[in-house]
Amino acid sequence: MSTQALDSLVETVSAAFREGARGGRLTELLGEYARAHDDWRAFALTSPEHYTRNLVARQDAFELMILCWGPGQESPIHNHEGQDCWMAVLDGSLEEVRYPMPAGDAPGPLSPAGAQTFARGQVAFIRDEMGLHLVRPPASSGGGGVSMHLYSAPFAACNCYCPDTGRITRTQLAYHSIRGKLRVS
């Protein structure tokens, strides 16, 4: 399968970052791609045990991944290490549950501040100043989803938060695949 449209998106995003683009322009690029193309399927490797992070491109300024979500799979509640994060839905629908950033060393249980469901072609945006989030397919859909994530700079670890206690766990991040090739554990 040709990945011409996705490779073109990577080049366009790279140029946009060099030009200092943020916010609206990147949201527009991701949304247009998500509504019109499906060559991302070459990078959509799944796992029955957990959601997957499949690397498409990594440069100094950004990281672009395809995340695959099976029914019942969800991310932990997490931060974004000071980076901007865009999430474009490529297939199915995904729910984003937001949480306020906890204060102090022992904040106690985390309470959701709201949730929003995104369908194919829609783009969500978050940064740490906006709070924390988790992502998952909506329980009501009974299915999974696929999303494209763009981070304004790559990061190898993030903070994950226990919903019951607010306790922070530093978590190393890994790729399930790189450019469509499964990583060997």
N, C-alpha and C positions, 0 to 999 in steps of 0.2 A: 504494500500500500504506500502510495506517495504521501509524504508529509509536507508537501510544498506550501500549503496555506499556513500550517503551524510554523514552519521554518521562516516564512515571511513575517508572521506575527512576531517571532523572536527578534528578527532584524529591526522591525518597526519599533518594538518596545525598547530595544537597545538604543536606537536613535533618539527616541523620546526621552530616555533617561539622560543621554548626553546633552540634550537641549534643555534639561531641567524640568521637563514635564512632570506633573503630579496630578493627583485627584481626577478631575473630569476627563482629561484626555486619555488617561490609562483606563478608566472605567469604560469609556466609549470604545476603545480598541478591543478590550476583552469581551464586552457585550456583543459587538459586531461579529467577532470571530465565533463566539458561542452560539449565536443564532444561525450562522450560515455554513459552518464546516463540521466535518466529523472525522478528519484525518487524525485527531487526537486518539482515536481508538487504538492506534498502533502502540501507544504508550500506556494504555489502561489495563495494567496487570492487577489482578485481584487476589485476595486471600479469604478463605472461609473463616479464619480466626480473628481478623482485625482489619480496620481500614488500611489502605496502602498509600504511600507517598512515592510517586513515580517521577523522577527528575527528567525534565525536558531540556532545560538550559540553566546554566549557572555562570554568572559573570560577576565581576566585582560589585556592580551596581544593583544587581537583581538576581532572583532565583525564580524559575517558573516550573511548576509541578502539576501533574494530573493526580488527583486523589480519588480513589474508588471506595465507595461506602456500600457495604452489604446491609441487608435488613438487620436492625438491631445494633449495628456498629456505630460508635461515636468517638469523638476525640475527648480527651480529658478537658476540664476547664483549664485554660492556659492563657499566657501572655504572648507578646510578639517581640520581645527583646528590643523595644524602641523602634521597630520597623513598621512601615505601612504595610497593610495586607489587603489585597483585593481577592475576592472569591467569585468566579463566574461559574454558574451552573451549566454544565454541558449536557447532562442527561438526568432524567428523573426530577426530583425536587429535594431540597435540603433545608433543614431548619437550623437557624442560628439562635442560640439561647445566650443572652448577654447577662453579665454579672458586674456589679460595681467593683472597682478595685478595692480590696480589703485594706483596712488601716491597722497598723500595729503588728506585733509579732504573733499574737494569738487571737485572731479576729473572730473565731467561732464559725458557726454554720454560714454558708453562702446562700443568699436568696436571689433567685433570678430577678433581673430588672425588666425583662421582657423577652419575647421571642418573635421571630419573623421567619416565614417560609419563602424560599426563593425557587422559582421555576427556571427551566432552560432559558438561557439568554439574559437572565437577571444577574446583577453584580452587587455583592455586599462589600463593605469596606469597614475596616477597624484598625485602630492603633491603640497603644496602651493607655493614652489619656482618656480614651472612650470607655475603658474597662476591659474585662476579660470575656471570653466566650467559649462555648463548645459548639460543635457542628455535628449533625446527624441527619439521616433520613427521617422525615416525620413518621411517627408510629402509625398514623392513620393511613399512610400510603401503602404499607405492607411491602414496599420494595426498597431498592437501593438508590444510589445516585452517583454521579460523577461530577467533579468540580475541578476547575483550573485555579491554582493559587499563585499569585504574584506577590513576592515579598520585595520591598525596596532595597534590601541587601540580604544576602544569605546569612543564616545563623544556624549553629550546630546544636544548640541546647536552648531550652526555655523552662520557665517555671510552670508547673502543673499544681493545681489547687484541689484539695480534698473538699467536696461539697459539704460534708458533715462537720468538719473541724476548721476549714480554712488553711490547714497545714500545707506548706509549700514543699514540693519535691522537685529538685533540679533534675531534668530529664534530658538525656542525650537523644538527639533525633537521628534517624537513619532513613535511607532510601530503600524501598522495596525493589525498585529497578532504576536503571540509568539508561536513557534513550532506548527504552524498550527491551533492554537485556536484564533479566532477573539477576539480582545480586546473590552471591553465594554467602551463606551465613558462616 
